[in-house]
Amino acid sequence: MIKADGAEVIIKGTPEKIMAETVLILKSVKSGLVEVLGETNGEKAYKDMLELSNMTEDEIEEKVKGAKRKLSNMIAENFLKSLME
């Protein structure tokens, strides 16, 4: 049994049952992302999610900081381009 409520997750059962339920959950998540974001973006979001799940909290925090820097640079670059036009 896998039960999630916010940040709390309870996992009980045999390894086989836990693995089977996890596969069903992951297939549903992937399908939902593809449905909402389209094939390419949904696949990327799914792969990113799996990558994040294997990171430590510090690694995730560093990745978020990097993404924020990248986004800030893109915004600044586009702003400067708009001023030049």
Backbone as a chain_set.jsonl record, in Angstrom:
{"seq": "MIKADGAEVIIKGTPEKIMAETVLILKSVKSGLVEVLGETNGEKAYKDMLELSNMTEDEIEEKVKGAKRKLSNMIAENFLKSLME", "coords": {"N": [[0.848, -1.175, 0.0], [0.594, 2.16, -0.887], [0.428, 5.328, 0.339], [-0.128, 8.718, 0.083], [-0.035, 11.941, 1.474], [0.2, 15.084, 1.102], [3.356, 16.006, 2.207], [3.809, 13.712, 3.544], [4.37, 10.286, 3.309], [3.276, 6.991, 3.277], [4.366, 3.732, 3.176], [3.659, 0.41, 2.787], [3.778, -3.167, 2.828], [4.622, -6.062, 0.795], [7.804, -6.299, -0.93], [7.313, -6.842, -3.642], [4.643, -6.014, -4.015], [4.842, -3.304, -3.37], [6.592, -2.447, -5.391], [5.032, -3.009, -7.675], [2.822, -1.292, -7.302], [4.165, 1.138, -7.351], [5.082, 1.225, -9.994], [2.609, 1.429, -11.326], [1.764, 3.935, -10.374], [3.811, 5.607, -11.383], [3.471, 5.243, -14.158], [0.943, 6.41, -14.453], [1.487, 9.044, -13.663], [3.305, 9.824, -15.657], [1.672, 9.583, -17.931], [-0.277, 11.508, -17.335], [1.292, 13.864, -17.309], [2.149, 13.948, -19.992], [-0.305, 14.213, -21.235], [-1.136, 16.756, -20.358], [1.058, 18.454, -20.913], [1.909, 17.818, -23.433], [3.592, 15.563, -25.74], [6.514, 15.826, -26.005], [7.307, 17.777, -24.01], [6.062, 16.648, -21.791], [7.365, 14.166, -21.556], [9.947, 15.116, -20.985], [9.502, 16.483, -18.549], [8.778, 14.322, -16.96], [11.145, 12.761, -16.975], [12.841, 14.624, -15.747], [11.643, 14.719, -13.23], [12.122, 12.118, -12.283], [14.904, 12.218, -12.164], [15.258, 14.202, -10.188], [14.205, 12.828, -8.013], [16.216, 11.146, -7.279], [18.134, 12.712, -6.169], [19.913, 14.41, -3.509], [18.704, 16.603, -0.894], [20.326, 18.888, -0.837], [21.484, 18.813, -3.393], [19.208, 19.172, -4.964], [18.481, 21.741, -4.147], [20.681, 23.201, -5.12], [20.368, 22.771, -7.859], [17.946, 24.115, -8.286], [18.735, 26.731, -7.666], [20.534, 27.15, -9.769], [18.755, 27.002, -11.934], [17.193, 29.238, -11.414], [19.112, 31.268, -11.722], [19.691, 30.945, -14.438], [17.183, 31.53, -15.572], [16.901, 34.212, -14.736], [19.016, 35.363, -16.159], [18.119, 34.916, -18.781], [15.8, 36.497, -18.813], [16.909, 39.047, -18.381], [18.513, 39.254, -20.658], [16.578, 39.185, -22.719], [15.173, 41.487, -22.038], [17.113, 43.481, -22.461], [17.457, 43.14, -25.226], [14.939, 43.964, -26.099], [15.051, 46.658, -25.486], [16.907, 47.547, -27.302], [15.612, 47.463, -29.695]], "CA": [[0.0, 0.0, 0.0], [1.282, 3.448, -0.911], [-0.524, 6.392, 0.647], [0.561, 10.007, 0.178], [-0.86, 13.076, 1.885], [1.155, 16.183, 1.196], [4.744, 15.569, 2.283], [3.857, 12.446, 4.268], [4.13, 9.104, 2.485], [3.304, 5.736, 4.023], [4.551, 2.597, 2.266], [3.563, -0.862, 3.501], [3.525, -4.324, 1.981], [5.777, -6.824, 0.314], [8.538, -5.585, -1.967], [6.647, -7.031, -4.935], [3.446, -5.166, -4.054], [5.302, -1.908, -3.403], [7.119, -2.187, -6.737], [3.916, -3.014, -8.624], [2.063, -0.054, -7.107], [5.008, 2.252, -7.793], [5.03, 1.23, -11.458], [1.297, 1.971, -11.718], [1.772, 5.372, -10.077], [4.698, 6.278, -12.335], [2.817, 5.233, -15.476], [-0.133, 7.396, -14.403], [2.103, 10.374, -13.627], [3.832, 10.085, -17.007], [0.527, 9.775, -18.822], [-0.876, 12.807, -17.011], [2.184, 14.933, -17.77], [2.089, 13.984, -21.453], [-1.635, 14.725, -21.598], [-1.215, 18.186, -20.063], [2.171, 19.216, -21.471], [2.274, 17.347, -24.762], [4.531, 14.437, -25.736], [7.907, 16.203, -25.756], [7.454, 18.423, -22.701], [5.647, 15.689, -20.768], [8.471, 13.218, -21.391], [11.051, 15.822, -20.316], [9.1, 16.713, -17.164], [8.818, 13.017, -16.293], [12.561, 12.423, -16.772], [13.351, 15.551, -14.734], [11.093, 14.296, -11.949], [12.861, 10.931, -11.862], [16.246, 12.679, -11.815], [15.154, 14.872, -8.888], [13.909, 11.862, -6.955], [17.462, 10.481, -6.904], [19.058, 13.711, -5.646], [19.801, 14.822, -2.115], [18.08, 17.924, -0.744], [21.325, 19.887, -1.223], [21.602, 18.777, -4.854], [17.998, 19.787, -5.504], [18.583, 23.173, -3.882], [21.672, 23.745, -6.058], [19.75, 22.744, -9.189], [16.959, 25.191, -8.307], [19.491, 27.985, -7.75], [21.033, 27.241, -11.142], [17.624, 27.298, -12.811], [16.818, 30.638, -11.165], [20.129, 32.104, -12.379], [19.487, 30.827, -15.884], [15.966, 32.275, -15.884], [17.211, 35.635, -14.567], [19.851, 35.759, -17.297], [17.264, 34.946, -19.977], [14.93, 37.672, -18.692], [17.742, 40.234, -18.585], [18.911, 39.281, -22.066], [15.415, 39.569, -23.519], [14.871, 42.878, -21.721], [18.086, 44.284, -23.17], [17.126, 43.063, -26.656], [13.747, 44.787, -26.344], [15.477, 48.067, -25.419], [17.68, 47.841, -28.505], [14.735, 47.465, -30.881]], "C": [[0.898, 1.245, 0.0], [0.226, 4.52, -0.696], [0.268, 7.68, 0.821], [-0.447, 11.09, 0.532], [0.091, 14.246, 2.114], [2.57, 15.658, 1.185], [4.891, 14.226, 2.985], [3.502, 11.294, 3.338], [4.265, 7.873, 3.374], [3.38, 4.601, 3.008], [4.568, 1.331, 3.106], [3.328, -1.973, 2.497], [4.796, -5.029, 1.573], [6.522, -6.0, -0.731], [7.86, -5.683, -3.345], [5.436, -6.108, -5.078], [3.837, -3.687, -4.137], [5.81, -1.558, -4.799], [5.987, -2.115, -7.772], [3.102, -1.727, -8.513], [2.858, 1.16, -7.585], [4.999, 2.357, -9.313], [3.71, 1.826, -11.937], [1.234, 3.482, -11.495], [2.613, 6.112, -11.108], [4.099, 6.325, -13.743], [1.698, 6.273, -15.533], [0.406, 8.824, -14.409], [2.601, 10.75, -15.017], [2.698, 10.38, -17.981], [-0.123, 11.134, -18.591], [-0.027, 13.967, -17.485], [2.137, 15.071, -19.29], [0.759, 14.566, -21.913], [-1.709, 16.244, -21.437], [-0.161, 18.993, -20.818], [2.521, 18.859, -22.91], [3.378, 16.307, -24.653], [5.943, 14.849, -25.321], [8.105, 16.787, -24.369], [7.064, 17.488, -21.557], [6.736, 14.671, -20.49], [9.631, 13.863, -20.631], [10.724, 16.049, -18.842], [9.187, 15.42, -16.355], [10.269, 12.613, -15.987], [13.195, 13.329, -15.713], [12.894, 15.143, -13.338], [11.848, 13.084, -11.417], [14.28, 11.299, -11.437], [16.243, 13.334, -10.427], [14.94, 13.885, -7.751], [15.164, 11.132, -6.474], [18.498, 11.435, -6.32], [18.855, 13.925, -4.148], [19.122, 16.196, -2.072], [19.042, 19.031, -1.182], [21.485, 19.958, -2.743], [20.395, 19.439, -5.511], [18.057, 21.296, -5.33], [19.555, 23.841, -4.856], [21.114, 23.794, -7.476], [18.73, 23.873, -9.33], [17.653, 26.548, -8.42], [20.013, 28.201, -9.165], [19.927, 27.604, -12.119], [17.173, 28.746, -12.65], [17.807, 31.586, -11.822], [19.935, 32.111, -13.883], [18.266, 31.637, -16.321], [16.204, 33.772, -15.772], [18.04, 36.152, -15.728], [19.029, 35.86, -18.578], [16.368, 36.182, -19.967], [15.724, 38.936, -18.972], [18.147, 40.366, -20.046], [17.761, 39.724, -22.958], [15.019, 41.029, -23.271], [15.811, 43.802, -22.473], [17.828, 44.278, -24.67], [15.94, 43.963, -26.977], [14.081, 46.281, -26.298], [16.215, 48.492, -26.682], [16.815, 47.973, -29.743], [14.105, 48.806, -31.096]], "O": [[1.835, 1.353, 0.791], [-0.745, 4.612, -1.446], [1.216, 7.736, 1.605], [-1.546, 11.155, -0.019], [0.7, 14.377, 3.176], [2.958, 14.941, 0.263], [5.984, 13.661, 3.017], [2.472, 11.318, 2.664], [5.233, 7.729, 4.122], [2.559, 4.518, 2.094], [5.382, 1.188, 4.019], [2.745, -1.747, 1.436], [5.899, -4.641, 1.958], [5.944, -5.105, -1.347], [7.843, -4.718, -4.108], [5.23, -5.499, -6.128], [3.233, -2.919, -4.885], [5.493, -0.493, -5.328], [5.998, -1.247, -8.644], [2.734, -1.139, -9.53], [2.295, 2.096, -8.153], [4.918, 3.457, -9.859], [3.698, 2.643, -12.858], [0.712, 4.217, -12.333], [2.18, 7.13, -11.648], [4.212, 7.337, -14.435], [1.527, 6.943, -16.551], [-0.144, 9.702, -15.073], [2.351, 11.856, -15.497], [2.772, 11.327, -18.763], [-0.478, 11.828, -19.544], [-0.554, 14.95, -18.005], [2.089, 16.184, -19.814], [0.712, 15.33, -22.878], [-2.278, 16.935, -22.282], [-0.446, 20.087, -21.306], [3.343, 19.529, -23.534], [4.023, 16.179, -23.612], [6.505, 14.278, -24.386], [8.979, 16.339, -23.627], [7.663, 17.531, -20.483], [7.007, 14.343, -19.335], [10.225, 13.245, -19.748], [11.575, 15.832, -17.979], [9.618, 15.429, -15.202], [10.577, 12.178, -14.878], [13.983, 12.871, -14.886], [13.664, 15.212, -12.38], [12.177, 13.027, -10.232], [14.799, 10.755, -10.463], [17.111, 13.058, -9.599], [15.442, 14.089, -6.646], [15.17, 10.562, -5.383], [19.615, 11.022, -6.009], [17.786, 13.661, -3.599], [18.987, 16.863, -3.098], [18.629, 19.998, -1.823], [21.607, 21.045, -3.307], [20.534, 20.174, -6.49], [17.725, 22.047, -6.248], [19.278, 24.929, -5.36], [21.36, 24.751, -8.211], [18.658, 24.515, -10.378], [17.213, 27.413, -9.177], [19.94, 29.309, -9.695], [20.129, 28.414, -13.024], [16.813, 29.403, -13.627], [17.409, 32.59, -12.412], [20.007, 33.16, -14.524], [18.314, 32.346, -17.327], [15.753, 34.531, -16.63], [17.799, 37.251, -16.228], [19.22, 36.783, -19.37], [16.198, 36.837, -20.994], [15.269, 39.804, -19.717], [18.125, 41.463, -20.605], [17.949, 40.548, -23.853], [14.581, 41.721, -24.19], [15.375, 44.793, -23.059], [17.969, 45.313, -25.322], [15.931, 44.645, -28.002], [13.455, 47.077, -26.998], [16.156, 49.654, -27.084], [17.252, 48.542, -30.743], [13.342, 48.984, -32.046]]}, "num_chains": 1, "name": "protein.A"}
